[in-house]
Amino acid sequence: MTAKQKEWAEEKKRLVDTVKSLGFPEELGEAVAKNLGSPKAMKRMAGYLESVRPQSAELVVDEMLAICSEISAWKAKKAGRNLQTSINLRVGYCHNQLAVSHFFILTNHIK
């Protein structure tokens, strides 16, 4: 088992155990872990459950959805930032090429 797989398994176990300790079925913990999709998100969810100790499954699912939404927004922001960087590099490259072309045209025309 790799270090990442071990981390995944540990965080999933912690989350499922926390859900069970609050009196909810193990299947809810499994579903929440599956939907969160990363050890960091599962760790965050387990921390929420341990500190808030929600009394209803709806509150557990609401927090899971909030975490998923924040992750999705972060990914979209990161993708947009990467796209903007790519565009800036291409525009800068084209602008530099145009400037170089104009320079050569001007210097050859002056001669």
Sequence and secondary structure as in RCSB ss.txt:
>XXXX:A:sequence
MTAKQKEWAEEKKRLVDTVKSLGFPEELGEAVAKNLGSPKAMKRMAGYLESVRPQSAELVVDEMLAICSEISAWK
AKKAGRNLQTSINLRVGYCHNQLAVSHFFILTNHIK
>XXXX:A:secstr
  HHHHHHHHHHHHHHHHHHHTT  HHHHHHHHHHH SHHHHHHHHHHHHHH  SSHHHHHHHHHHHHHHHHHHH
HHHHHHHHHHHHHHHHHHHHHHHHHHHHHHHHHHH 
